[in-house]
């Protein structure tokens, strides 16, 4: 498997992890459950700094949307570099 395909796969999988965290925030889930902890631990290093730079507007957290955009841009830059 080539590097560009691996980068694309990683970006896609990480996007799904972020999406799972967003969906988890919409339902009542025990924050101490193993799944919640894993999702939090995997996504907070990316979402936390974005959240600190971009305060919530009208009580909404836009950090996952910004993270999706940044992941896509970074992924496309890396893929074009390795192709």
mmCIF file of the N, C-alpha and C atoms, coordinates in Angstrom:
data_MODEL
# 
_entry.id   MODEL 
# 
loop_
_atom_site.group_PDB 
_atom_site.id 
_atom_site.type_symbol 
_atom_site.label_atom_id 
_atom_site.label_alt_id 
_atom_site.label_comp_id 
_atom_site.label_asym_id 
_atom_site.label_entity_id 
_atom_site.label_seq_id 
_atom_site.pdbx_PDB_ins_code 
_atom_site.Cartn_x 
_atom_site.Cartn_y 
_atom_site.Cartn_z 
_atom_site.occupancy 
_atom_site.B_iso_or_equiv 
_atom_site.pdbx_formal_charge 
_atom_site.auth_seq_id 
_atom_site.auth_comp_id 
_atom_site.auth_asym_id 
_atom_site.auth_atom_id 
_atom_site.pdbx_PDB_model_num 
ATOM 1   N N  . UNK A 1 1  ? 0.858   -1.178 0.000  1.00 0.00 ? 1  UNK A N  1 
ATOM 2   C CA . UNK A 1 1  ? 0.000   0.000  0.000  1.00 0.00 ? 1  UNK A CA 1 
ATOM 3   C C  . UNK A 1 1  ? 0.902   1.239  0.000  1.00 0.00 ? 1  UNK A C  1 
ATOM 4   N N  . UNK A 1 2  ? 0.576   2.193  -0.829 1.00 0.00 ? 2  UNK A N  1 
ATOM 5   C CA . UNK A 1 2  ? 1.419   3.386  -0.926 1.00 0.00 ? 2  UNK A CA 1 
ATOM 6   C C  . UNK A 1 2  ? 1.113   4.384  0.190  1.00 0.00 ? 2  UNK A C  1 
ATOM 7   N N  . UNK A 1 3  ? 2.024   5.301  0.385  1.00 0.00 ? 3  UNK A N  1 
ATOM 8   C CA . UNK A 1 3  ? 1.916   6.254  1.492  1.00 0.00 ? 3  UNK A CA 1 
ATOM 9   C C  . UNK A 1 3  ? 0.692   7.147  1.347  1.00 0.00 ? 3  UNK A C  1 
ATOM 10  N N  . UNK A 1 4  ? 0.391   7.589  0.143  1.00 0.00 ? 4  UNK A N  1 
ATOM 11  C CA . UNK A 1 4  ? -0.770  8.462  -0.072 1.00 0.00 ? 4  UNK A CA 1 
ATOM 12  C C  . UNK A 1 4  ? -2.060  7.754  0.339  1.00 0.00 ? 4  UNK A C  1 
ATOM 13  N N  . UNK A 1 5  ? -2.157  6.472  0.034  1.00 0.00 ? 5  UNK A N  1 
ATOM 14  C CA . UNK A 1 5  ? -3.353  5.709  0.416  1.00 0.00 ? 5  UNK A CA 1 
ATOM 15  C C  . UNK A 1 5  ? -3.433  5.550  1.930  1.00 0.00 ? 5  UNK A C  1 
ATOM 16  N N  . UNK A 1 6  ? -2.299  5.350  2.585  1.00 0.00 ? 6  UNK A N  1 
ATOM 17  C CA . UNK A 1 6  ? -2.282  5.241  4.044  1.00 0.00 ? 6  UNK A CA 1 
ATOM 18  C C  . UNK A 1 6  ? -2.686  6.552  4.704  1.00 0.00 ? 6  UNK A C  1 
ATOM 19  N N  . UNK A 1 7  ? -2.205  7.662  4.167  1.00 0.00 ? 7  UNK A N  1 
ATOM 20  C CA . UNK A 1 7  ? -2.584  8.970  4.704  1.00 0.00 ? 7  UNK A CA 1 
ATOM 21  C C  . UNK A 1 7  ? -4.081  9.186  4.547  1.00 0.00 ? 7  UNK A C  1 
ATOM 22  N N  . UNK A 1 8  ? -4.602  8.872  3.377  1.00 0.00 ? 8  UNK A N  1 
ATOM 23  C CA . UNK A 1 8  ? -6.038  9.014  3.124  1.00 0.00 ? 8  UNK A CA 1 
ATOM 24  C C  . UNK A 1 8  ? -6.850  8.142  4.070  1.00 0.00 ? 8  UNK A C  1 
ATOM 25  N N  . UNK A 1 9  ? -6.404  6.916  4.289  1.00 0.00 ? 9  UNK A N  1 
ATOM 26  C CA . UNK A 1 9  ? -7.094  6.007  5.200  1.00 0.00 ? 9  UNK A CA 1 
ATOM 27  C C  . UNK A 1 9  ? -7.069  6.541  6.635  1.00 0.00 ? 9  UNK A C  1 
ATOM 28  N N  . UNK A 1 10 ? -5.925  7.039  7.079  1.00 0.00 ? 10 UNK A N  1 
ATOM 29  C CA . UNK A 1 10 ? -5.809  7.590  8.426  1.00 0.00 ? 10 UNK A CA 1 
ATOM 30  C C  . UNK A 1 10 ? -6.740  8.791  8.602  1.00 0.00 ? 10 UNK A C  1 
ATOM 31  N N  . UNK A 1 11 ? -6.761  9.696  7.633  1.00 0.00 ? 11 UNK A N  1 
ATOM 32  C CA . UNK A 1 11 ? -7.621  10.880 7.705  1.00 0.00 ? 11 UNK A CA 1 
ATOM 33  C C  . UNK A 1 11 ? -9.083  10.453 7.784  1.00 0.00 ? 11 UNK A C  1 
ATOM 34  N N  . UNK A 1 12 ? -9.451  9.485  6.976  1.00 0.00 ? 12 UNK A N  1 
ATOM 35  C CA . UNK A 1 12 ? -10.836 9.002  6.980  1.00 0.00 ? 12 UNK A CA 1 
ATOM 36  C C  . UNK A 1 12 ? -11.193 8.349  8.322  1.00 0.00 ? 12 UNK A C  1 
ATOM 37  N N  . UNK A 1 13 ? -10.330 7.511  8.845  1.00 0.00 ? 13 UNK A N  1 
ATOM 38  C CA . UNK A 1 13 ? -10.599 6.852  10.127 1.00 0.00 ? 13 UNK A CA 1 
ATOM 39  C C  . UNK A 1 13 ? -10.668 7.863  11.264 1.00 0.00 ? 13 UNK A C  1 
ATOM 40  N N  . UNK A 1 14 ? -9.765  8.834  11.271 1.00 0.00 ? 14 UNK A N  1 
ATOM 41  C CA . UNK A 1 14 ? -9.780  9.841  12.336 1.00 0.00 ? 14 UNK A CA 1 
ATOM 42  C C  . UNK A 1 14 ? -11.027 10.715 12.230 1.00 0.00 ? 14 UNK A C  1 
ATOM 43  N N  . UNK A 1 15 ? -11.480 10.978 11.016 1.00 0.00 ? 15 UNK A N  1 
ATOM 44  C CA . UNK A 1 15 ? -12.726 11.729 10.835 1.00 0.00 ? 15 UNK A CA 1 
ATOM 45  C C  . UNK A 1 15 ? -13.905 10.963 11.424 1.00 0.00 ? 15 UNK A C  1 
ATOM 46  N N  . UNK A 1 16 ? -13.915 9.642  11.253 1.00 0.00 ? 16 UNK A N  1 
ATOM 47  C CA . UNK A 1 16 ? -14.971 8.830  11.846 1.00 0.00 ? 16 UNK A CA 1 
ATOM 48  C C  . UNK A 1 16 ? -14.910 8.860  13.369 1.00 0.00 ? 16 UNK A C  1 
ATOM 49  N N  . UNK A 1 17 ? -13.710 8.892  13.928 1.00 0.00 ? 17 UNK A N  1 
ATOM 50  C CA . UNK A 1 17 ? -13.560 8.970  15.385 1.00 0.00 ? 17 UNK A CA 1 
ATOM 51  C C  . UNK A 1 17 ? -14.116 10.303 15.893 1.00 0.00 ? 17 UNK A C  1 
ATOM 52  N N  . UNK A 1 18 ? -13.814 11.381 15.186 1.00 0.00 ? 18 UNK A N  1 
ATOM 53  C CA . UNK A 1 18 ? -14.367 12.686 15.572 1.00 0.00 ? 18 UNK A CA 1 
ATOM 54  C C  . UNK A 1 18 ? -15.881 12.672 15.454 1.00 0.00 ? 18 UNK A C  1 
ATOM 55  N N  . UNK A 1 19 ? -16.395 12.095 14.385 1.00 0.00 ? 19 UNK A N  1 
ATOM 56  C CA . UNK A 1 19 ? -17.844 12.000 14.208 1.00 0.00 ? 19 UNK A CA 1 
ATOM 57  C C  . UNK A 1 19 ? -18.478 11.188 15.338 1.00 0.00 ? 19 UNK A C  1 
ATOM 58  N N  . UNK A 1 20 ? -17.832 10.109 15.754 1.00 0.00 ? 20 UNK A N  1 
ATOM 59  C CA . UNK A 1 20 ? -18.350 9.305  16.864 1.00 0.00 ? 20 UNK A CA 1 
ATOM 60  C C  . UNK A 1 20 ? -18.387 10.124 18.145 1.00 0.00 ? 20 UNK A C  1 
ATOM 61  N N  . UNK A 1 21 ? -17.381 10.963 18.345 1.00 0.00 ? 21 UNK A N  1 
ATOM 62  C CA . UNK A 1 21 ? -17.385 11.817 19.544 1.00 0.00 ? 21 UNK A CA 1 
ATOM 63  C C  . UNK A 1 21 ? -18.516 12.833 19.475 1.00 0.00 ? 21 UNK A C  1 
ATOM 64  N N  . UNK A 1 22 ? -18.765 13.391 18.308 1.00 0.00 ? 22 UNK A N  1 
ATOM 65  C CA . UNK A 1 22 ? -19.872 14.342 18.155 1.00 0.00 ? 22 UNK A CA 1 
ATOM 66  C C  . UNK A 1 22 ? -21.194 13.646 18.446 1.00 0.00 ? 22 UNK A C  1 
ATOM 67  N N  . UNK A 1 23 ? -21.390 12.479 17.870 1.00 0.00 ? 23 UNK A N  1 
ATOM 68  C CA . UNK A 1 23 ? -22.634 11.733 18.107 1.00 0.00 ? 23 UNK A CA 1 
ATOM 69  C C  . UNK A 1 23 ? -22.774 11.353 19.571 1.00 0.00 ? 23 UNK A C  1 
ATOM 70  N N  . UNK A 1 24 ? -21.657 11.008 20.214 1.00 0.00 ? 24 UNK A N  1 
ATOM 71  C CA . UNK A 1 24 ? -21.688 10.660 21.627 1.00 0.00 ? 24 UNK A CA 1 
ATOM 72  C C  . UNK A 1 24 ? -22.143 11.855 22.466 1.00 0.00 ? 24 UNK A C  1 
ATOM 73  N N  . UNK A 1 25 ? -21.791 13.066 22.033 1.00 0.00 ? 25 UNK A N  1 
ATOM 74  C CA . UNK A 1 25 ? -22.173 14.246 22.801 1.00 0.00 ? 25 UNK A CA 1 
ATOM 75  C C  . UNK A 1 25 ? -23.673 14.540 22.686 1.00 0.00 ? 25 UNK A C  1 
ATOM 76  N N  . UNK A 1 26 ? -24.320 13.982 21.688 1.00 0.00 ? 26 UNK A N  1 
ATOM 77  C CA . UNK A 1 26 ? -25.757 14.208 21.493 1.00 0.00 ? 26 UNK A CA 1 
ATOM 78  C C  . UNK A 1 26 ? -26.622 13.280 22.324 1.00 0.00 ? 26 UNK A C  1 
ATOM 79  N N  . UNK A 1 27 ? -26.054 12.164 22.766 1.00 0.00 ? 27 UNK A N  1 
ATOM 80  C CA . UNK A 1 27 ? -26.821 11.200 23.573 1.00 0.00 ? 27 UNK A CA 1 
ATOM 81  C C  . UNK A 1 27 ? -26.213 11.147 24.967 1.00 0.00 ? 27 UNK A C  1 
ATOM 82  N N  . UNK A 1 28 ? -27.002 10.717 25.899 1.00 0.00 ? 28 UNK A N  1 
ATOM 83  C CA . UNK A 1 28 ? -26.480 10.578 27.269 1.00 0.00 ? 28 UNK A CA 1 
ATOM 84  C C  . UNK A 1 28 ? -25.667 9.299  27.357 1.00 0.00 ? 28 UNK A C  1 
ATOM 85  N N  . UNK A 1 29 ? -24.364 9.500  27.507 1.00 0.00 ? 29 UNK A N  1 
ATOM 86  C CA . UNK A 1 29 ? -23.456 8.365  27.622 1.00 0.00 ? 29 UNK A CA 1 
ATOM 87  C C  . UNK A 1 29 ? -22.582 8.612  28.841 1.00 0.00 ? 29 UNK A C  1 
ATOM 88  N N  . UNK A 1 30 ? -22.348 7.572  29.589 1.00 0.00 ? 30 UNK A N  1 
ATOM 89  C CA . UNK A 1 30 ? -21.507 7.688  30.774 1.00 0.00 ? 30 UNK A CA 1 
ATOM 90  C C  . UNK A 1 30 ? -20.105 8.137  30.361 1.00 0.00 ? 30 UNK A C  1 
ATOM 91  N N  . UNK A 1 31 ? -19.659 9.307  30.819 1.00 0.00 ? 31 UNK A N  1 
ATOM 92  C CA . UNK A 1 31 ? -18.325 9.785  30.410 1.00 0.00 ? 31 UNK A CA 1 
ATOM 93  C C  . UNK A 1 31 ? -17.183 8.926  30.929 1.00 0.00 ? 31 UNK A C  1 
ATOM 94  N N  . UNK A 1 32 ? -17.464 8.060  31.883 1.00 0.00 ? 32 UNK A N  1 
ATOM 95  C CA . UNK A 1 32 ? -16.423 7.185  32.409 1.00 0.00 ? 32 UNK A CA 1 
ATOM 96  C C  . UNK A 1 32 ? -16.402 5.813  31.739 1.00 0.00 ? 32 UNK A C  1 
ATOM 97  N N  . UNK A 1 33 ? -17.273 5.610  30.737 1.00 0.00 ? 33 UNK A N  1 
ATOM 98  C CA . UNK A 1 33 ? -17.270 4.321  30.039 1.00 0.00 ? 33 UNK A CA 1 
ATOM 99  C C  . UNK A 1 33 ? -15.990 4.206  29.209 1.00 0.00 ? 33 UNK A C  1 
ATOM 100 N N  . UNK A 1 34 ? -15.532 3.001  28.967 1.00 0.00 ? 34 UNK A N  1 
ATOM 101 C CA . UNK A 1 34 ? -14.285 2.824  28.203 1.00 0.00 ? 34 UNK A CA 1 
ATOM 102 C C  . UNK A 1 34 ? -14.358 3.433  26.801 1.00 0.00 ? 34 UNK A C  1 
ATOM 103 N N  . UNK A 1 35 ? -15.489 3.299  26.136 1.00 0.00 ? 35 UNK A N  1 
ATOM 104 C CA . UNK A 1 35 ? -15.627 3.865  24.793 1.00 0.00 ? 35 UNK A CA 1 
ATOM 105 C C  . UNK A 1 35 ? -15.531 5.387  24.826 1.00 0.00 ? 35 UNK A C  1 
ATOM 106 N N  . UNK A 1 36 ? -16.200 6.001  25.781 1.00 0.00 ? 36 UNK A N  1 
ATOM 107 C CA . UNK A 1 36 ? -16.157 7.455  25.904 1.00 0.00 ? 36 UNK A CA 1 
ATOM 108 C C  . UNK A 1 36 ? -14.733 7.923  26.202 1.00 0.00 ? 36 UNK A C  1 
ATOM 109 N N  . UNK A 1 37 ? -14.040 7.226  27.075 1.00 0.00 ? 37 UNK A N  1 
ATOM 110 C CA . UNK A 1 37 ? -12.663 7.602  27.410 1.00 0.00 ? 37 UNK A CA 1 
ATOM 111 C C  . UNK A 1 37 ? -11.745 7.501  26.191 1.00 0.00 ? 37 UNK A C  1 
ATOM 112 N N  . UNK A 1 38 ? -11.890 6.425  25.415 1.00 0.00 ? 38 UNK A N  1 
ATOM 113 C CA . UNK A 1 38 ? -11.053 6.249  24.225 1.00 0.00 ? 38 UNK A CA 1 
ATOM 114 C C  . UNK A 1 38 ? -11.328 7.363  23.215 1.00 0.00 ? 38 UNK A C  1 
ATOM 115 N N  . UNK A 1 39 ? -12.608 7.641  22.958 1.00 0.00 ? 39 UNK A N  1 
ATOM 116 C CA . UNK A 1 39 ? -12.951 8.702  22.017 1.00 0.00 ? 39 UNK A CA 1 
ATOM 117 C C  . UNK A 1 39 ? -12.422 10.052 22.488 1.00 0.00 ? 39 UNK A C  1 
ATOM 118 N N  . UNK A 1 40 ? -12.564 10.327 23.765 1.00 0.00 ? 40 UNK A N  1 
ATOM 119 C CA . UNK A 1 40 ? -12.058 11.576 24.326 1.00 0.00 ? 40 UNK A CA 1 
ATOM 120 C C  . UNK A 1 40 ? -10.535 11.650 24.194 1.00 0.00 ? 40 UNK A C  1 
ATOM 121 N N  . UNK A 1 41 ? -9.850  10.584 24.571 1.00 0.00 ? 41 UNK A N  1 
ATOM 122 C CA . UNK A 1 41 ? -8.390  10.576 24.527 1.00 0.00 ? 41 UNK A CA 1 
ATOM 123 C C  . UNK A 1 41 ? -7.844  10.708 23.103 1.00 0.00 ? 41 UNK A C  1 
ATOM 124 N N  . UNK A 1 42 ? -8.560  10.150 22.129 1.00 0.00 ? 42 UNK A N  1 
ATOM 125 C CA . UNK A 1 42 ? -8.105  10.232 20.745 1.00 0.00 ? 42 UNK A CA 1 
ATOM 126 C C  . UNK A 1 42 ? -8.385  11.590 20.101 1.00 0.00 ? 42 UNK A C  1 
ATOM 127 N N  . UNK A 1 43 ? -9.452  12.243 20.506 1.00 0.00 ? 43 UNK A N  1 
ATOM 128 C CA . UNK A 1 43 ? -9.855  13.468 19.816 1.00 0.00 ? 43 UNK A CA 1 
ATOM 129 C C  . UNK A 1 43 ? -9.479  14.758 20.536 1.00 0.00 ? 43 UNK A C  1 
ATOM 130 N N  . UNK A 1 44 ? -9.334  14.718 21.825 1.00 0.00 ? 44 UNK A N  1 
ATOM 131 C CA . UNK A 1 44 ? -9.083  15.954 22.579 1.00 0.00 ? 44 UNK A CA 1 
ATOM 132 C C  . UNK A 1 44 ? -7.772  16.652 22.199 1.00 0.00 ? 44 UNK A C  1 
ATOM 133 N N  . UNK A 1 45 ? -6.693  15.920 21.854 1.00 0.00 ? 45 UNK A N  1 
ATOM 134 C CA . UNK A 1 45 ? -5.476  16.638 21.429 1.00 0.00 ? 45 UNK A CA 1 
ATOM 135 C C  . UNK A 1 45 ? -5.682  17.508 20.190 1.00 0.00 ? 45 UNK A C  1 
ATOM 136 N N  . UNK A 1 46 ? -6.654  17.193 19.366 1.00 0.00 ? 46 UNK A N  1 
ATOM 137 C CA . UNK A 1 46 ? -6.948  18.004 18.183 1.00 0.00 ? 46 UNK A CA 1 
ATOM 138 C C  . UNK A 1 46 ? -8.049  19.013 18.479 1.00 0.00 ? 46 UNK A C  1 
ATOM 139 N N  . UNK A 1 47 ? -9.123  18.566 19.116 1.00 0.00 ? 47 UNK A N  1 
ATOM 140 C CA . UNK A 1 47 ? -10.267 19.447 19.343 1.00 0.00 ? 47 UNK A CA 1 
ATOM 141 C C  . UNK A 1 47 ? -10.006 20.475 20.440 1.00 0.00 ? 47 UNK A C  1 
ATOM 142 N N  . UNK A 1 48 ? -9.231  20.141 21.445 1.00 0.00 ? 48 UNK A N  1 
ATOM 143 C CA . UNK A 1 48 ? -8.973  21.056 22.557 1.00 0.00 ? 48 UNK A CA 1 
ATOM 144 C C  . UNK A 1 48 ? -8.334  22.375 22.132 1.00 0.00 ? 48 UNK A C  1 
ATOM 145 N N  . UNK A 1 49 ? -7.221  22.329 21.405 1.00 0.00 ? 49 UNK A N  1 
ATOM 146 C CA . UNK A 1 49 ? -6.609  23.590 20.968 1.00 0.00 ? 49 UNK A CA 1 
ATOM 147 C C  . UNK A 1 49 ? -7.508  24.418 20.052 1.00 0.00 ? 49 UNK A C  1 
ATOM 148 N N  . UNK A 1 50 ? -8.259  23.752 19.188 1.00 0.00 ? 50 UNK A N  1 
ATOM 149 C CA . UNK A 1 50 ? -9.192  24.478 18.313 1.00 0.00 ? 50 UNK A CA 1 
ATOM 150 C C  . UNK A 1 50 ? -10.264 25.145 19.160 1.00 0.00 ? 50 UNK A C  1 
ATOM 151 N N  . UNK A 1 51 ? -10.768 24.426 20.144 1.00 0.00 ? 51 UNK A N  1 
ATOM 152 C CA . UNK A 1 51 ? -11.804 24.969 21.033 1.00 0.00 ? 51 UNK A CA 1 
ATOM 153 C C  . UNK A 1 51 ? -11.279 26.167 21.824 1.00 0.00 ? 51 UNK A C  1 
ATOM 154 N N  . UNK A 1 52 ? -10.011 26.119 22.213 1.00 0.00 ? 52 UNK A N  1 
ATOM 155 C CA . UNK A 1 52 ? -9.414  27.237 22.942 1.00 0.00 ? 52 UNK A CA 1 
ATOM 156 C C  . UNK A 1 52 ? -9.275  28.481 22.070 1.00 0.00 ? 52 UNK A C  1 
ATOM 157 N N  . UNK A 1 53 ? -9.013  28.286 20.778 1.00 0.00 ? 53 UNK A N  1 
ATOM 158 C CA . UNK A 1 53 ? -8.883  29.413 19.853 1.00 0.00 ? 53 UNK A CA 1 
ATOM 159 C C  . UNK A 1 53 ? -10.227 29.967 19.409 1.00 0.00 ? 53 UNK A C  1 
ATOM 160 N N  . UNK A 1 54 ? -11.217 29.093 19.328 1.00 0.00 ? 54 UNK A N  1 
ATOM 161 C CA . UNK A 1 54 ? -12.523 29.466 18.792 1.00 0.00 ? 54 UNK A CA 1 
ATOM 162 C C  . UNK A 1 54 ? -13.572 29.242 19.872 1.00 0.00 ? 54 UNK A C  1 
ATOM 163 N N  . UNK A 1 55 ? -13.974 30.292 20.569 1.00 0.00 ? 55 UNK A N  1 
ATOM 164 C CA . UNK A 1 55 ? -14.973 30.089 21.628 1.00 0.00 ? 55 UNK A CA 1 
ATOM 165 C C  . UNK A 1 55 ? -16.319 29.663 21.044 1.00 0.00 ? 55 UNK A C  1 
ATOM 166 N N  . UNK A 1 56 ? -17.145 28.974 21.834 1.00 0.00 ? 56 UNK A N  1 
ATOM 167 C CA . UNK A 1 56 ? -18.440 28.537 21.321 1.00 0.00 ? 56 UNK A CA 1 
ATOM 168 C C  . UNK A 1 56 ? -19.332 29.725 20.977 1.00 0.00 ? 56 UNK A C  1 
ATOM 169 N N  . UNK A 1 57 ? -20.043 29.586 19.877 1.00 0.00 ? 57 UNK A N  1 
ATOM 170 C CA . UNK A 1 57 ? -20.977 30.623 19.439 1.00 0.00 ? 57 UNK A CA 1 
ATOM 171 C C  . UNK A 1 57 ? -22.387 30.122 19.688 1.00 0.00 ? 57 UNK A C  1 
ATOM 172 N N  . UNK A 1 58 ? -23.140 30.866 20.460 1.00 0.00 ? 58 UNK A N  1 
ATOM 173 C CA . UNK A 1 58 ? -24.520 30.501 20.803 1.00 0.00 ? 58 UNK A CA 1 
ATOM 174 C C  . UNK A 1 58 ? -24.570 29.137 21.486 1.00 0.00 ? 58 UNK A C  1 
ATOM 175 N N  . UNK A 1 59 ? -23.531 28.801 22.241 1.00 0.00 ? 59 UNK A N  1 
ATOM 176 C CA . UNK A 1 59 ? -23.505 27.541 22.968 1.00 0.00 ? 59 UNK A CA 1 
ATOM 177 C C  . UNK A 1 59 ? -23.129 26.334 22.126 1.00 0.00 ? 59 UNK A C  1 
ATOM 178 N N  . UNK A 1 60 ? -22.747 26.547 20.872 1.00 0.00 ? 60 UNK A N  1 
ATOM 179 C CA . UNK A 1 60 ? -22.379 25.441 19.984 1.00 0.00 ? 60 UNK A CA 1 
ATOM 180 C C  . UNK A 1 60 ? -20.863 25.348 19.866 1.00 0.00 ? 60 UNK A C  1 
ATOM 181 N N  . UNK A 1 61 ? -20.366 24.123 19.809 1.00 0.00 ? 61 UNK A N  1 
ATOM 182 C CA . UNK A 1 61 ? -18.935 23.875 19.671 1.00 0.00 ? 61 UNK A CA 1 
ATOM 183 C C  . UNK A 1 61 ? -18.646 23.571 18.197 1.00 0.00 ? 61 UNK A C  1 
ATOM 184 N N  . UNK A 1 62 ? -17.950 24.468 17.544 1.00 0.00 ? 62 UNK A N  1 
ATOM 185 C CA . UNK A 1 62 ? -17.641 24.290 16.128 1.00 0.00 ? 62 UNK A CA 1 
ATOM 186 C C  . UNK A 1 62 ? -16.278 23.645 15.900 1.00 0.00 ? 62 UNK A C  1 
ATOM 187 N N  . UNK A 1 63 ? -15.595 23.244 16.965 1.00 0.00 ? 63 UNK A N  1 
ATOM 188 C CA . UNK A 1 63 ? -14.262 22.659 16.813 1.00 0.00 ? 63 UNK A CA 1 
ATOM 189 C C  . UNK A 1 63 ? -14.249 21.390 15.954 1.00 0.00 ? 63 UNK A C  1 
ATOM 190 N N  . UNK A 1 64 ? -15.261 20.497 16.022 1.00 0.00 ? 64 UNK A N  1 
ATOM 191 C CA . UNK A 1 64 ? -15.217 19.337 15.125 1.00 0.00 ? 64 UNK A CA 1 
ATOM 192 C C  . UNK A 1 64 ? -15.289 19.720 13.649 1.00 0.00 ? 64 UNK A C  1 
ATOM 193 N N  . UNK A 1 65 ? -16.061 20.751 13.319 1.00 0.00 ? 65 UNK A N  1 
ATOM 194 C CA . UNK A 1 65 ? -16.165 21.171 11.924 1.00 0.00 ? 65 UNK A CA 1 
ATOM 195 C C  . UNK A 1 65 ? -14.820 21.717 11.450 1.00 0.00 ? 65 UNK A C  1 
ATOM 196 N N  . UNK A 1 66 ? -14.203 22.545 12.273 1.00 0.00 ? 66 UNK A N  1 
ATOM 197 C CA . UNK A 1 66 ? -12.891 23.091 11.931 1.00 0.00 ? 66 UNK A CA 1 
ATOM 198 C C  . UNK A 1 66 ? -11.871 21.960 11.808 1.00 0.00 ? 66 UNK A C  1 
ATOM 199 N N  . UNK A 1 67 ? -11.951 20.983 12.694 1.00 0.00 ? 67 UNK A N  1 
ATOM 200 C CA . UNK A 1 67 ? -11.028 19.838 12.639 1.00 0.00 ? 67 UNK A CA 1 
ATOM 201 C C  . UNK A 1 67 ? -11.223 19.047 11.350 1.00 0.00 ? 67 UNK A C  1 
ATOM 202 N N  . UNK A 1 68 ? -12.467 18.829 10.928 1.00 0.00 ? 68 UNK A N  1 
ATOM 203 C CA . UNK A 1 68 ? -12.724 18.124 9.667  1.00 0.00 ? 68 UNK A CA 1 
ATOM 204 C C  . UNK A 1 68 ? -12.070 18.866 8.500  1.00 0.00 ? 68 UNK A C  1 
ATOM 205 N N  . UNK A 1 69 ? -12.254 20.177 8.462  1.00 0.00 ? 69 UNK A N  1 
ATOM 206 C CA . UNK A 1 69 ? -11.689 20.975 7.370  1.00 0.00 ? 69 UNK A CA 1 
ATOM 207 C C  . UNK A 1 69 ? -10.163 20.920 7.404  1.00 0.00 ? 69 UNK A C  1 
ATOM 208 N N  . UNK A 1 70 ? -9.586  21.110 8.578  1.00 0.00 ? 70 UNK A N  1 
ATOM 209 C CA . UNK A 1 70 ? -8.128  21.074 8.690  1.00 0.00 ? 70 UNK A CA 1 
ATOM 210 C C  . UNK A 1 70 ? -7.562  19.703 8.336  1.00 0.00 ? 70 UNK A C  1 
ATOM 211 N N  . UNK A 1 71 ? -8.246  18.642 8.749  1.00 0.00 ? 71 UNK A N  1 
ATOM 212 C CA . UNK A 1 71 ? -7.797  17.287 8.397  1.00 0.00 ? 71 UNK A CA 1 
ATOM 213 C C  . UNK A 1 71 ? -7.806  17.086 6.892  1.00 0.00 ? 71 UNK A C  1 
ATOM 214 N N  . UNK A 1 72 ? -8.855  17.534 6.236  1.00 0.00 ? 72 UNK A N  1 
ATOM 215 C CA . UNK A 1 72 ? -8.950  17.379 4.776  1.00 0.00 ? 72 UNK A CA 1 
ATOM 216 C C  . UNK A 1 72 ? -7.856  18.168 4.067  1.00 0.00 ? 72 UNK A C  1 
ATOM 217 N N  . UNK A 1 73 ? -7.643  19.414 4.502  1.00 0.00 ? 73 UNK A N  1 
ATOM 218 C CA . UNK A 1 73 ? -6.613  20.244 3.869  1.00 0.00 ? 73 UNK A CA 1 
ATOM 219 C C  . UNK A 1 73 ? -5.230  19.638 4.092  1.00 0.00 ? 73 UNK A C  1 
ATOM 220 N N  . UNK A 1 74 ? -4.934  19.272 5.332  1.00 0.00 ? 74 UNK A N  1 
ATOM 221 C CA . UNK A 1 74 ? -3.645  18.659 5.634  1.00 0.00 ? 74 UNK A CA 1 
ATOM 222 C C  . UNK A 1 74 ? -3.470  17.348 4.874  1.00 0.00 ? 74 UNK A C  1 
ATOM 223 N N  . UNK A 1 75 ? -4.522  16.555 4.830  1.00 0.00 ? 75 UNK A N  1 
ATOM 224 C CA . UNK A 1 75 ? -4.465  15.283 4.110  1.00 0.00 ? 75 UNK A CA 1 
ATOM 225 C C  . UNK A 1 75 ? -4.188  15.488 2.633  1.00 0.00 ? 75 UNK A C  1 
ATOM 226 N N  . UNK A 1 76 ? -4.868  16.446 2.013  1.00 0.00 ? 76 UNK A N  1 
ATOM 227 C CA . UNK A 1 76 ? -4.642  16.708 0.589  1.00 0.00 ? 76 UNK A CA 1 
ATOM 228 C C  . UNK A 1 76 ? -3.225  17.215 0.337  1.00 0.00 ? 76 UNK A C  1 
ATOM 229 N N  . UNK A 1 77 ? -2.719  18.050 1.238  1.00 0.00 ? 77 UNK A N  1 
ATOM 230 C CA . UNK A 1 77 ? -1.348  18.541 1.085  1.00 0.00 ? 77 UNK A CA 1 
ATOM 231 C C  . UNK A 1 77 ? -0.349  17.385 1.182  1.00 0.00 ? 77 UNK A C  1 
ATOM 232 N N  . UNK A 1 78 ? -0.530  16.506 2.158  1.00 0.00 ? 78 UNK A N  1 
ATOM 233 C CA . UNK A 1 78 ? 0.387   15.379 2.322  1.00 0.00 ? 78 UNK A CA 1 
ATOM 234 C C  . UNK A 1 78 ? 0.273   14.396 1.163  1.00 0.00 ? 78 UNK A C  1 
ATOM 235 N N  . UNK A 1 79 ? -0.947  14.142 0.718  1.00 0.00 ? 79 UNK A N  1 
ATOM 236 C CA . UNK A 1 79 ? -1.137  13.208 -0.391 1.00 0.00 ? 79 UNK A CA 1 
ATOM 237 C C  . UNK A 1 79 ? -0.484  13.746 -1.662 1.00 0.00 ? 79 UNK A C  1 
ATOM 238 N N  . UNK A 1 80 ? -0.668  15.033 -1.937 1.00 0.00 ? 80 UNK A N  1 
ATOM 239 C CA . UNK A 1 80 ? -0.047  15.602 -3.138 1.00 0.00 ? 80 UNK A CA 1 
ATOM 240 C C  . UNK A 1 80 ? 1.477   15.598 -3.022 1.00 0.00 ? 80 UNK A C  1 
ATOM 241 N N  . UNK A 1 81 ? 1.998   15.743 -1.811 1.00 0.00 ? 81 UNK A N  1 
ATOM 242 C CA . UNK A 1 81 ? 3.438   15.699 -1.601 1.00 0.00 ? 81 UNK A CA 1 
ATOM 243 C C  . UNK A 1 81 ? 4.008   14.304 -1.896 1.00 0.00 ? 81 UNK A C  1 
ATOM 244 N N  . UNK A 1 82 ? 3.279   13.259 -1.485 1.00 0.00 ? 82 UNK A N  1 
ATOM 245 C CA . UNK A 1 82 ? 3.784   11.894 -1.627 1.00 0.00 ? 82 UNK A CA 1 
ATOM 246 C C  . UNK A 1 82 ? 3.419   11.232 -2.952 1.00 0.00 ? 82 UNK A C  1 
ATOM 247 N N  . UNK A 1 83 ? 2.646   11.886 -3.779 1.00 0.00 ? 83 UNK A N  1 
ATOM 248 C CA . UNK A 1 83 ? 2.294   11.268 -5.067 1.00 0.00 ? 83 UNK A CA 1 
ATOM 249 C C  . UNK A 1 83 ? 3.305   11.599 -6.112 1.00 0.00 ? 83 UNK A C  1 
# 
